[in-house]
Amino acid sequence: MDSYRWNWQVFWNTVDYGGEQYYQWLVSGLLLTIATSLLAWCLALFLGILLGVCTTTPLKWVCWIGDIYVEVFRNIPLIVQMFLWFFVLPEILPPSWGNWLKTGLPFPEFYTAVFSLAFFTAARIAEQVKAGIMSIPLGQKSAGLAMGFTLLQVYRYILLPCVLRIMIPPLTSEFINIFKNSSVALTIGLLELMATGQQVNEYTFQGMEVFSVVTLLYVGIALVVNAIMAGIEERVKIPGYLEGR
């Protein structure tokens, strides 16, 4: 049996239609993956912090809202959530709204992927924020209230600045995960990195080369994210707080 012959030149071959080269498809998918993931991350971080605060407030009904959200969105698989947002939601809304989501909204696959990733990741970030707040000594909260701060000010000026510093390592994992989870969006037709990799493979039948490059691109994204977050952690760390790490 002949050994496999690698053909890296395939990426510079021209597509039969359109005049593009195959590497341009991968670049397009990579850029779409980055755009989807970054937008989803910004939304997930904001929503996750808000929900994490909600689950630790003395207001029971606010805690219930946060807890219900976390339990629902954390325990439903991401691919199921994407299908629900993309295929089911337009059918159960009023016809005018559903038609707008299906035909009037530009690039619906992109927006569905962004919001699905954001809502799913926000539930995980909320639990990390909750754990971070609960790890801070109760005396800090009590001291803030004793000084005349409102509860909102205690969270804003005392708890959250400390929590967001000590939870950078788990946030790094979630940041990397959101890039990896974006590959699920191929199931709703988003031509992100994994989808364009499959597309190139179907046209060229060079799966070894194609998916090797796709893998390296995902690894490269993870290394860049890890380096950026490590730099942020070093810059904002509290001296002496994590001395034993």
N, C-alpha and C positions, 0 to 999 in steps of 0.2 A: 504493500500500500504506500503510495507516494505521500511524503510529508506535506503539510499545508504550506502553501507559498503566500507569504504576506504581500499585500499590494496596497501600499500607502498612497500610491499615486491616484487612487480612486477618488480621493477628495477633490482633486483638481480637474476631474472629468466634467464635461459640460452636460447638464440635464438636456434630455431630448427636446423639451419645450421650455420656452422662457429665457434661454441663454444664460441661466445661472450655473454656477459650479456647486458641487455638493457641499463643500465646506461652508458656503454661504448659507445653506439651509441650517447647518449646525450653529453657526454664529447667530442667525436669526432666532433659533430656538433658545440659545443661551441667553440672549438679551431679554427675551420674553420671560424666561424663568426668573431672571434677576429682577425685572420690573414687577412681576406678579408677587414674588416673595417679599420684596422690600415694602411694597404697599400693604400687603397682608400683615407684615411684621409691625409696621407703624400702628395700624388699627388694632392689632392683637395686643400690643404693649399697652396702649391707652385703655382699652376695654378690660384687659386683665388686671391692671392696677386698680381700676375703679371697682371691679368685682371683688378683688382681694380685700379692699377696704370695706366694702359692703358686708362681707362675711365675718368681719371682726368688730362691727359696731354694736353698741348696746341695743340698737333698735331691732327688735326681733323680726318684724316684717321685712326689713331691709336685708337681714341675714338670710331669711328664707328665699328671697328673690335670688341672691347670690348663690346660695347652695343649690337651688333647683337648676339654675343655669349651668353650674359646673357639672352636676350629676348628669344632666341631659346631654350636653355637648361633649363631655369627656368620654362618655360611655357608648356613644353611637359612632361606628367606624366612619372615618373621613370620606371614604368613597360613597357610603350610603348618604351622608349629608350632602355631598355634591349632587348626587342623583335627585335628592329631594328638592334642593334649591333649583336645579336646572330643568328637571322634567315634571315635577309634581306641583311646585308652587304656582307656575303660570296657569295650571288647569283649575286650581281651587280659588284663585282670585277672580274678581269681577272680570267679564270678558274684555273690557277695554284695557284694564291693567295687564291681564295675561297676554293679550296681543302685543302690547307695548314691550313687555319683557322678552317675547319671542321674536318679534320682527322690528319693533321701533327702537329698542336699545342697541346702540352700536357695540359690536364685539361682545355679545352676552357671555360667551365662554370665559373671557378674561375677567369680567366683573364677578361672575359666579365663582370662579376659582379664588379670586382675591377674598371675597367675603366668606367663603367656606373655610379657607385656610385660617382666616383671622378669627372667626367664631370658634373654631376647633382649638386653635392655639391659645386663645384668650382664657379658655377654661383651665388649661394647664398652668398658665402664668398666674392665674388667680389663686390657685392652690399654693404656688410658691410664694406669692406675696403674703398670703395668710400665714404660712409657716414662718416666714421672716418676721412678720409683726408679732406673732406669738412667742418668738424666740427672744425678743427684746424684753429686758426686765420691766416688770409692771411699774416700778418706781419712776421710770421716765415719763410715762403717761400721767401718773398721779402728780408728779412734780409740775408738769406743764399745766394741768388743770388748776393746781394750787396757786400758780403764778397768775392766773386769770385768763389763760388761753381758752378759747372755745374748743370743742372737740375737733372741729374742722381744722383749726389752727394747730392743734397738737399733731394731727396726722400730717399736715402740710409742712410744718417747720421742725418737727422732732422725729416722728416715727419714719415717715417715708424716705427722707434723705439718708437715714441709716440703713433702712431695709434695702433700698435700691443699690447700695454699695455692696452689701454682703451677699446679695443674690445674683451678682454678675455671673459666677460660674454656672449655675443652672440656667440662667438666661442665655448663656452661650450655647448650651445644648439645644435649647428651644429654637434659637436663631438658625442653627445648622439644620435642625429638623424641618423647619419650614421650607428651606430650599429643597430638601429631599422629598418632603411630602408634596411639593408642587408637581411632581411627576404623576401623581394620581389624576391631575387635570386632563391628561390625555384621554381619559375615558369619556369626557364630555366634549372632546373635539378641540381642545386648546393645543396649538402646535408649539409646545414648549420643548425643552431640550430632549427629553426622552421620546416624545412623539416624533420630532424631526429625525432622531436617530433611527427609529423604526422605519420611517419613511425612506431614509437613505438606504437602509438595509434592503427594503423591498425592491428598490430600483437597481441596486448594485450587486446584491447577494454577497456582500463582503461583511458579514456580521461580526467576525473577529476584530477587524479593524475599526468598524463603526462603533461598536460597544466598548472597545478599549478606549477610544477617544472620549466617548460619553462618560465613562467611568472616571477618567483622568480629569475631566472638566468638573465633575461633582467633587472629586477630592480637592481640586484646586480651590473651588468655592469654599469648602469646609476649612481649608488651611488659612485662607484670607480672612474669613469670619473669625476664626479662632485667634489669629494674630491681632485683629482689630479689637476684639473684646478683651484680650489680655492686656493690650495697651491701655484701654479705658480703665480696666481694673487696677492697674498699677498707678494710674494717674489719680484716681478718686478714692483709693483705699484709705481706711481709717487707721492711722499709725497705732500699732500695738493691739488692735482689736482682733486680728486673725494671726496672732504671733505664732500659734502652734501649728499652722497649716504647713 
